Amino acid sequence: MHRVVFLLDIDNTLLDNDRVSADLRAHLDATFGRERGERYWRIFEQLRVELGYADYLGALQRYRLETPDDARILEMSSFLIDYPFPDRLFAGALDAIAAIKQFGPAVILSDGDAVFQPRKAMRSGLWSAVDGNVLIYVHKEHMLDDVERRFPAGHYVMVDDKLRILAAMKEIWRERLTTMWVVQGHYATDPEAVKRYPPADVRLASISELGEAARTRFGS
C-alpha cells in the first residue's frame, strides 16, 4: 500500500501528440495527395467514435480496404511505427517523472490500442522512465478498480490534459484523488470543451510544473 501513486496520461500531457498528428498529416498529403489524406482522417475520426480512442493503425487498415492496390500504405505503417517519439516529449517531461517518484510510484495510465500506444510509450522513453508501470485501457476512467488492484494506495494523483477524464475519475475516487490539469494540446485549449467540466484541483501551465506541484502537496 503506497501513500500516493501518480497516474500520468501520455498524449498532450507528457508527449506532444498534436505535433505527431500534424507530422502524419503532412506525410499523408505528400505521399498520397490531399484528397486521399483527408479520406484517411475521416476514417480515423469514424473509428475514434466507434472505439472511444485514437487508433492510427486501425484507421490505416480500414483505409487499405478501400485502396488494396496501393503499395505505399506499407510505407505509411513504417512512418508510424518508426516515428521519433523522443523528439515529441514536452520539455521537462522526464524530469517531472523523476521528481514525483521521490513521493510515490509513477504510472502511465492511458487510453489507446494494444500496438501503437505501447510502442509510443516505449519509443519515447516513457516506459522506462516509469519503471515499466504502464497501463493502457480502452477507457481508463472505467478501469479504476483494476488500477487500484495493481497499484494500491491511500491517495492517487491523476495528471491529464482532458478535464473530462479528470472529472469522471474524481466522481469515482472523490477525496482519494487529486486531479492535476495540464493546459497543453487542443483539448485543454478548447474553451467549449473546458467549460463543460468542473475545474481540476491543480492547474499546470505545462508538465514541467508537475515536480514542484507534487512537492507542495506531498513533500512533507
MARBABA-241841 format. One record per atom (N, C-alpha, C): residue in one letter; x, y, z. Coordinates in pm, whole numbers, plus 50000, padded with zeros to 5 digits. Example, Ala and Ser with C-alpha at 12.3 -4.5 7.8 and 13.67 -1.06 7.14 Angstrom:
REM MARBABA-241841
A513194943150780A512304955050780A513204967050780S512854977550708S513674989450714S512905000350787
END
This chain:
REM MARBABA-241841
M500844988150000M500005000050000M500885012450000H500815020149894H501605032449883H500835044249943R501575053949989R500915066050038R500245073549924V500945074849812V500395081649695V500965075249569V500125074149468V500535069149336V500165079849233F501125082949145F500915092949041F500565086048910L499435089648854L498945084148728L499085094648620L499755091048510L500125100748408L499585096848272D498835105548211D498425103948073D499635105947981I499545101147858I500635103047762I500345114747668D499295113347586D499075122447474D498695136447521N499515146047479N499375160247513N499505163047662T499975153147736T500325155047877T501845153947893L502395142747852L503845140747853L504455142347714L503645139947613L504135139647475L503205147947386D503785155847298D503015164847212D502395157047097N501245151247123N500585143047021N499995151546909D499705164246935D499245172946827D500325174346720R501595175046763R502695175746667R502825162746589V502615151446656V502655138446588V501595138046479S500385142246513S499285142246415S499585151646299A500165163246329A500495172746222A501555166946129D502535160146185D503555153746102D502955142646015L502045135046073L501385124445998L500535130345885R499825141245914R499015147645811R499885152345694A501005158545726A501905163445622A502455151845539H502805140845606H503335129245534H502275123045445L501055122145493L499965116645412L499735125045288D499695138245305D499455147045192D500575145845089A501815144845137A502955143945045A503005130544974T502595119945042T502705106444985T501505102644901F500295105944950F499075101444884F498295112644816G498625125144846G497835136244795G496805140744898R496395153344887R495495159244987R494155151744997E493585147844883E492275141544884E492315128144959R493305119844929R493405106944997R493805108645143G494625118745169G494975121645307G493765125345390E492885133545334E491665137345405E490745125245426R490775116045330R489965103845346R490445095645465Y491765094745481Y492305087645598Y491795093945728W491815107145737W491395113745861W489905112245887R489115111445781R487675108745802R487475094745860I488215085045808I488165071445862I488645071446007F489705078646032F490275079746167F489235084846266E488515095346230E487505101046319E486325091546338Q485915084746231Q484845074946243Q485225063946341L486465059446331L486945048846418L487075053746562R487445066246581R487545071746716R486165071646784V485125075046707V483775074846762V483365060646797E483695051146711E483315037146735E484035031246855L485345034046867L486165027446968L486295035547096G486235048647085G486405057147202G487845061447225Y488745058147133Y490145062447143Y490715063647002A491855070246991A492515072146862A493235059246821D492945054446701D493565042046652D494165044846514Y495405049546513Y496065053346388Y496265041346296L496725030146353L496965018346270L495655011946226G494645012146312G493345006946274G492745014746158A492915027946161A492425036246051A493175033045922L494465030145934L495265026545818L494795013245759Q494475003745846Q493964990845799Q492644992545724R491765000945781R490475003145716R490655010745584Y491585020245583Y491875027545459Y492395017945352R493185008245394R493744998545299R492664990745227L491554987845294L490454980545232L489874988145113E489985001445119E489465009645009E490465010744894T491755008744924T492795010144820T493754998344829P493274986244801P494104974244821P495294973444727D495314981544619D496404980744522D497474991344544D497364999144654D498325009844679D499405004944775A500575001444720A501654995744800A502295005944894R502025018944871R502625029144957R502075028745100I500965021645119I500405020245254I501395013245345L502195004045289L503194997145370L504225007045423E504565016945341E505485027445386E504865035845496M503545037745487M502845045745587M502925039245724S502805025945730S502885019045858S504275020745919S505305020645836S506665022645887S506845036545944F506225046545881F506295060145932F505755060846074L504655053946101L504055054246234L504875046446336I505265034346300I505965025746395I507355031246429D508025037346330D509385042146350D509455057146380Y508335063146412Y508295077646436Y509225081246554P509955092446545P510895096446652P510185102746771F509505094546848F508725099646960F509545107147067P510805103447091P511565111247190P511615126147157D511565129447028D511615143446987D510335150947019R509285143647055R507995150047080R507625150347229L508525145947315L508275147647457L508275162547490F507335166647575F507335180547619F508575183347703A509055195447694A510215199547773A509955197047922G510865190147986G510735187548129G509915175348165A509425167848065A508555156348095A509295145648175L510475141848130L511225131448200L511715136248336D512085148948345D512485154548474D511305154448571A510115157348521A508925157348607A508655143448662I508805133148578I508605119548625I509625116148733A510865119648709A511905116848808A511615123948940A511075136148933A510795143849054A509685137749138I508615133049074I507485127949151I507765114149210K508725106849153K509005093349202K509595093149342Q510035104549392Q510525105049530Q509375104949630F508145107449582F506975107549670F506105095049654G506205088349540G505415076349516G505625071349375P505145059349343P505335053849209P504675062449102A505325063048986A504755069548868A504245058748775V503005060148730V502355050048646V501755056948524I502085052048406I501405056648285I499995050848286L498985059348270L497595055048260L497005061648136S496855053848030S496495059447900S495365051547835D494645058247747D493725051447655D494485048347527G494045038047454G494665035447325G494555020947282D495105018347164D495095004847110D496204996547175A496274983847138A497204974647203A498554973647131V498754981447024V500004980646950V500704994246945F500045004146888F500675017046865F500925024746995Q499965024447087Q500145032147211Q501295026647297P501395013247315P502575008147386P503875011447313R503855010747181R505045014147103R505455028647129K504485037347135K504755051547162K505395053147299A504865046047398A505425046847534A506855041747538M507125030947465M508465025247465M509455033847388R509075037747266R509985045347180R510335059047238S509395064947310S509595078347365S510495078347488G510665066647550G511425065847675G510555066647799L509245068347780L508345069547895L508205056247969W508225045347896W508075032047957W509165029648062S510405032248023S511495030248118S511505040748227A511045052848196A511035063648296A510125060448414V509045052848387V508125048948494V508375034648540D509545029348508D509955015848552D509005004948506G508455006648386G507564996548331G506164996748386N505835006648468N504475007748523N503565014348420V503065006548326V502285011748215V500945004448207L499865012048211L498515006748197L497845013848079I497375006047982I496705011747865I495365004447849Y494295012147858Y492955006547850Y492205013047733V491025007447705V490145013747607V489555026447666H489035025547789H488515037147861H489085036448003K490115043948030K490815042748157K489955046748276E489025056148255E488185060548367E487215049748413H487045039348331H486185028048368H486945016648433M488255018148447M489105007248493M489795010348625L489215018848706L489885023048829L490005011748930D489075002448929D489214990949018D490474982948985D490744981448856D491934974248815D493204982148849V493144995348830V494275003848868V494575002249017E493525002449098E493695001449243E494224987749283R493804977449213R494294963949244R495784962649213R496204968649104R497604967649062R498514976949141F497984988649176F498784998649247F497985004249365P497824996249471P497035000849586P497685012849654A496875022549691A497395034749753A496305041349836G496745049049933G495805056950011G495295068849933H496125073749839H495735085449761H496315084149621Y495605089949524Y496055089849385Y496105104049331V496995106049235V497075118549160V496935115149013M495985121348945M495835119348801M496255132048729V497205130648636V497725141848559V497285139948415D496485149248363D495885147348232D495585160948169D495515161148035D495145173447965D493635174647944K492875164147975K491435164147949K490655165548080L489925176448094L489085178348212L487995167748220R487545162748106R486515152448106R486975140048182I488195135748157I488745124048225I488915126948373L489455138448406L489695141948546L488375142548624A487355148248562A486055149148629A485435135448651A485565126648551A484995113148563A485685105248673M486995106448684M487735099248787M487455105048926K487315118248932K487005124749060K485655120349112E484725118149024E483385113649062E483435100049130I484415091849094I484525078349150I485385078349277W486575084249269W487505083549382W487345095049481R486695105649440R486385117149526R487625122249600E487575122249735E488665128249811E489955120049805R489895107849753R491105099749740R491925103649617L491415112949538L492085116849414L492355131749409T493575135249375T493925148949340T494065149649189T493315158449126T493375159848981T494285171448944M495195168948851M496105179248802M495915180648652W495485192348612W495155195248472W496315202448406V496875196248302V497975202248227V497395209348106V497585222348098V496965230247991V497875229947867Q497845218647800Q498635216247679Q497745208947578G497895212047451G497175204747348G495805210547320H495175205347214H493945211547164H492745209247255Y492705198247330Y491585196247422Y491625206447536A492815208747591A492945217747705A492735232347668T492935235647541T492815249547498T491525252147421D490615242547420D489315244147355D488325249547459P487915262147449P487055267947553P485715260747567E485175255547457E483905248447464E484045235447542A485165228447523A485395215947596A485665218647743V486375229447771V486775232447908V485585236247995K484665244147942K483575249348024K482525238848061R482605227048000R481625216548031R481905209548164Y483105211248217Y483515203248332Y484025211948446P483935206948569P484435214748683P485955215948677P486505226248741P487965227948739P488665216748813A489915214348777A490735204348847A491225210048979D491735201349064D492295205849192D493535214549172V494335211049071V495575218249044V495655220848894R496025233048858R496205236848718R497685238748690L498195231748587L499595232748549L499675238848409A500465249248396A500625255448265A501395246248170S502245237748226S502995228148146S503405216548237I503805205648175I504185193848253I505435196548336S506225206448298S507435209548373S507135214448515E505885218548541E505495223248674E505075211948768L505015199748716L504495188648796L505345185748919G506655185748906G507505182549019G507285191849137E507215204849111E507005214549218E505615213149278A504605210449195A503255208449245A503185196249337A503875185449299A503905173449382A504635176149512R505715183749507R506475187049628R505625195349725T504855204449670T503995212949753T502925204749824R502355195049753R501255187049808R501715175349892F502795169049854F503155156249915F504575155749971G505235167149978G506625167250018G506865165650167S505845167650249S506065166750395S506125152350441
END
